[in-house]
Amino acid sequence: MDPIADIEAWSKKQSAWRQDCLRRLAVTNGELSEDDLGELLTMIKAAAGLDVPSPAPAVTPFSKEHFGGGNHQPIILKGIANLQNINRLTPQAEMTFCPKALTVIYGRNGSGKSGFARILRTACRTRIEAAAKLKVLGNVYGPVTGPQSAEIIIDAGQGDVPVKWTSGMPASPELMQVAVFDTLAAQLYVDGGSHIRYLPFGLALPHRLNSVCLLLKQKLEAEKAVVVGNKIALTAVSFPIPRDTGAQKFNKVITRDTSDAAIDEACAFESTHQARLDEVTAVLAAGSAASADLSVLVHWLEKISAECALTEASLSDSALNELRQLHVSAASAQRLAELSATALFIDDPLPGIGSESWRALWMAARDYSVTEAYTDRSFPVIKIDDGSDAACVLCQQPLSAAGADRMDRFRTYMEDALGKAAREAKSAVEKAMEEFPLLPYFHSEDFADRLEQVRKRDEQLAKSLQKVGTAALERRNHAIACLQGIDAGTPDELDVPHQTVKDLIGKLSDEIQALSKAQNPEERETFTAEHAELEDRKAIAASRDTLIARRNLMIANAAFDKALEELQTRAITQKANELVETHLTQAVISRFDLERAQFDISHLNVGLSRKSGQTKAEFEIDPHTKLTKLTSEILSEGEQRALALAGFLTEVALTDGSGPIIIDDPVSSSIVTAVSRWQSALRRKRFTVKS
C-alpha cells in the first residue's frame, strides 16, 4: 500500500478530532495556528462532555487528497548580503552563489569564509548539540556597533527575495530547506545518530499528530488543574466523629454518577427528623427523674382532658340555656306561691309570710314539734288528746282560736301545690348549683407551669389549652349567673382539642416507655445508634450544596480524564513506528549503504539502528561492537569524516523539503570522492561547497 493511503486507512479508525487534526497537518505541512489548536481542543472537550464557550466546528476527516505529497517549492540559495557587525567582516559585505551549479569558496585562513558559514549555520538547518556554539559574534577587537544581521537571498520560484536574519531569531521556514554540514555536525552524525527531522512520504503525519497531542495535553492539564485541582478532596464532608452511619457511608461512595435525587434523599432532614433527634437526645440524657416528671405531666393532661369533657357536657350552650330556664321556672313558681300566700294571709299582722326566712322558721318549728314537743304527731298540733288547746311550739302559749286558725292556714299554705312547686323549683336550682363542675386542674396553681411543659412540645396545643381553660372558668361563672338570674352576656366558644391532647398523651407515654428502656444497656445501645444516624443525617443535610459541588467536580474530572485519554500517544507512536518500519527503514538503510559505497567505506563494520520516539524517527550509527566506546574512538579521522558525510547525505536525500547543501571544511581526502559525486547530482539538488 502507498504510504499516504496506509495513513488514510489508519486515520479512519481514529476519533473525529484526530481525523480533523491529520487533515489540518496535511494541508498546512505541519504548522498549526493557535486557532487550529483551539478548535481541536474544543472538539476534544465537547466530545468528553466538558463545557465549551462555543460549539465545536464541524469535523472534516483526513483523506489523501488533502496531502500534496509533502512537496515543497524548492528554493535556490542566491547569496548573502548586507552583513552588519559580523566578526571582522566588512560592513555591507556580500557573497554570491551560482544558482545552478556547484559553488566552491576558498581563500587563505582568516579571509572571512567562516564568518559567512556561521551565518548560514545559524539561519539554516544544521546539527547542533549546544545552541551557544551557534552564536555569531561581532568584532571582538573593535567597539560593538549593533546587533549581528544579514540578508540571505533566495529564489522560491518568484524571483529573488531577501530573508532578513538577525542573530538569535527563530529560523525562517524557507531556510529550513537548506542543510548545513560542518565539523560540529560531523561529530554528531558519527556519535549522535542520524536524526531524520522531516520524514518523507507523509510519514511525519503521525509524529506530528503526537506533537499536537502533547501540546494539547499540556493545555488541558493546566485547565484541569484550575477547574478540578485538589478540590474534590476539599469538598469531602467532615463529620465530628467517624462512624459507620448511613450518611457517612453515602459521603464515601458518592461518584460522578450519583443523581441529584439520590443526594436529596440522603440529605433529607425534616422537622420530624429534628423532633425525633431531640427526643432521642433527651432520652439518652435523662434519668429516672425525667420519667417521673413526664408521668406527672401525663396525669395532669389526662385530668385536663377529663375537665374539658366535663365542661363540654355540663357547660355547653344548651346546658347554660337549661340552667337559665331552670332559674326562670323557679322564680316563676316562687312568685305564684308568694301571690297565693299574700291572698291567704292578707289580714295577718306581720308581712313576709312565705318568704325564705319565714319558711326557715316554719321548718325549724316543725322539726322541734315532731322531735321534741309533740313526737309522733303531725305538725302543727292544734289540740291535744284531752281536747284542750295545744301550746305553740314557738311562744309556748296555748293556741287561741285565732292562733290555731293561723297555724292551720300556714299548714295549708305549705301543703299547697304552688308552694310545693316553688319549693321543688328552688331545690332544683340548688341541686344544679351543687352539681357545677369545680374544674380544680384549671384552677390549680401549677396550671401555668404544666402549660409551659406542653408549650415546649406543642406551641399550638398550649395556646388551645390556655384558651379552653379561660373559656371553661368563664362558662362556670356564667352558669352561676344564669341560676342567679344575672345577665352575664354571651360566653366564649369552647373548642376543646381532644385529639391533639390524646396524641400528646400517647407521645409522652411512648417517651416514658423509651426512658424506661434507656435504662437497659441493650436498649440504650439501640437509642445511641439511632442518635448517631440522625445526627450525621443532619450534618450531611447541611452540606447538600457541598455534595452537589463534589459530584460536579467528579463529573468534570472524569470528563477531563476522558479528554486526556484522547491525547494519549502510545497507539499513535506504535503506528508511526510501523509506518516508518514499513516505508522508510529499508530506504534509509539502502541509501546509507549506497552513500558508504560511494565514499569507499563499505568495509567498515557499521550500520544504522532505528530508535523512534513520539515525535521523531531516529537512526543511529551502530558500530556493531560490544565495546563500550564511541564510534569516533574506534574509527580513524578520515573514516569518521566519510561516515559523517554518508549519514548527512542520507538524511538530505530522504528528508522532505531538502534543498541546497552547504559543506563547511570537510578537511578530508573523502572530499575528493564527494566532489565528483556531487557534480553528477546537480540535476536533483543545489550544492554549495566551501573548502
CORCOR-V290537 format. One record per backbone hydrogen bond with DSSP energy under -1.0 kcal/mol. CO is the residue of the C=O (numbers start at 1). NH is the residue of the N-H. Records with the same first field share a line. If there is no record, write none. Layout:
CO: NH  NH
//
This chain:
2: 6
3: 7
4: 8
5: 9
6: 10
7: 11
8: 12
10: 13
11: 14
15: 19
16: 20
17: 21
18: 22
19: 23
20: 24
21: 25
22: 26
23: 27
24: 28
25: 30
28: 31
33: 37
34: 38
35: 39
36: 40
37: 41
38: 42
39: 43
40: 44
41: 45
42: 46
43: 47
44: 48
45: 50
63: 66
76: 155
78: 97
79: 153
80: 95
81: 151
83: 92
84: 149
86: 89
90: 93
93: 83
95: 80
103: 689
105: 691
108: 111
112: 116
113: 117
114: 118
115: 119
116: 120
117: 121
118: 122
119: 123
120: 124
125: 180
130: 133
131: 134
132: 135
137: 87
138: 140
139: 142
148: 167
149: 84
150: 165
151: 81
152: 163
153: 78  79
154: 161
155: 76
161: 154
163: 152
165: 150
166: 169
174: 177
175: 178
177: 659
178: 125
179: 662
181: 664
182: 186
183: 187
184: 188
185: 189
186: 190
187: 191
188: 192
194: 619
195: 197
198: 656
200: 203
202: 205
204: 208
205: 209
206: 210
207: 211
208: 212
209: 213
210: 214
211: 215
212: 216
213: 217
214: 218
215: 219
216: 220
217: 221
218: 222
219: 223
220: 224
221: 225
222: 226
223: 227
224: 228  229
228: 231
230: 234
231: 235
233: 236
243: 245
245: 249
246: 250
247: 251
248: 252
249: 253
255: 258
259: 263
260: 264
261: 265
262: 266
263: 267
270: 274
271: 275
272: 276
273: 277
274: 278
275: 279
276: 280
277: 281
278: 282
279: 283
280: 284
281: 285
282: 286
287: 291
288: 292
289: 293
290: 294
291: 295
292: 296
293: 297
294: 298
295: 299
296: 300
297: 301
298: 302
299: 303
300: 304
301: 305
302: 306
303: 307
304: 308
305: 309
306: 310
307: 311
308: 312
309: 313
310: 314
311: 315
316: 320
317: 321
318: 322
319: 323
320: 324
321: 325
322: 326
323: 327
324: 328
325: 329
326: 330
327: 331
328: 332
329: 333
330: 334
331: 335
332: 336
333: 337
334: 338
335: 339
336: 340
337: 341
338: 342
339: 343
340: 344
341: 345
345: 348
352: 355
355: 359
356: 360
357: 361
358: 362
359: 363
360: 364
361: 365
362: 366
363: 367
364: 368
365: 369
366: 370
367: 371
368: 372  373
369: 374
374: 377
382: 390
384: 387
388: 384
390: 399
392: 396
397: 392
400: 404
401: 405
402: 406
403: 407
404: 408
405: 409
406: 410
407: 411
408: 412
409: 413
410: 414
411: 415
416: 420
417: 421
418: 422
419: 423
420: 424
421: 425
422: 426
423: 427
424: 428
425: 429
426: 430
427: 431
428: 432
429: 433
430: 434
431: 435
433: 436
439: 443
444: 447
446: 450
447: 451
448: 452
449: 453
450: 454
451: 455
452: 456
454: 457  458
458: 462
459: 463
460: 464
461: 465
462: 466
463: 467
464: 468
465: 469
466: 470
467: 471
468: 472
469: 473
470: 474
471: 475
472: 476
473: 477
474: 478
475: 479
476: 480
477: 481
478: 482
479: 483
480: 484
481: 486
496: 498
497: 501
498: 502
499: 503
500: 504
501: 505
502: 506
503: 507
504: 508
505: 509
506: 510
507: 511
508: 512
509: 513
510: 514
511: 515
512: 516
513: 517
514: 518
517: 520
520: 524
521: 525
522: 526
523: 527
524: 528
525: 529
526: 530
527: 531
528: 532
529: 533
530: 534
531: 535
532: 536
533: 537
534: 538
535: 539
536: 540
537: 541
538: 542
541: 544
543: 547
544: 548
545: 549
546: 550
547: 551
548: 552
549: 553
550: 554
551: 555
552: 556
553: 557
554: 558
555: 559
556: 560
557: 561
558: 562
559: 563
560: 564
561: 565
562: 566
564: 567
565: 568
569: 573
570: 574
571: 575
572: 576
573: 577
574: 578
575: 579
576: 580
577: 581
578: 582
579: 583
580: 584  585
584: 588
585: 589
586: 590
587: 591
588: 592
589: 593
590: 594
591: 595
592: 596
593: 597
594: 598
595: 599
596: 601
597: 600
601: 604
604: 606
607: 622
609: 620
616: 613
617: 196
618: 611
619: 194
620: 609
622: 607
627: 629
630: 633
631: 634  635
636: 640
637: 641
638: 642
639: 643
640: 644
641: 645
642: 646
643: 647
644: 648
645: 649
646: 650
647: 651
648: 652
649: 653
650: 654
655: 658
660: 179
661: 688
662: 181
663: 690
668: 671
669: 672
670: 674
671: 675
672: 676
673: 677
674: 678
675: 679
681: 684  685
686: 661
688: 663
689: 105
690: 665
//
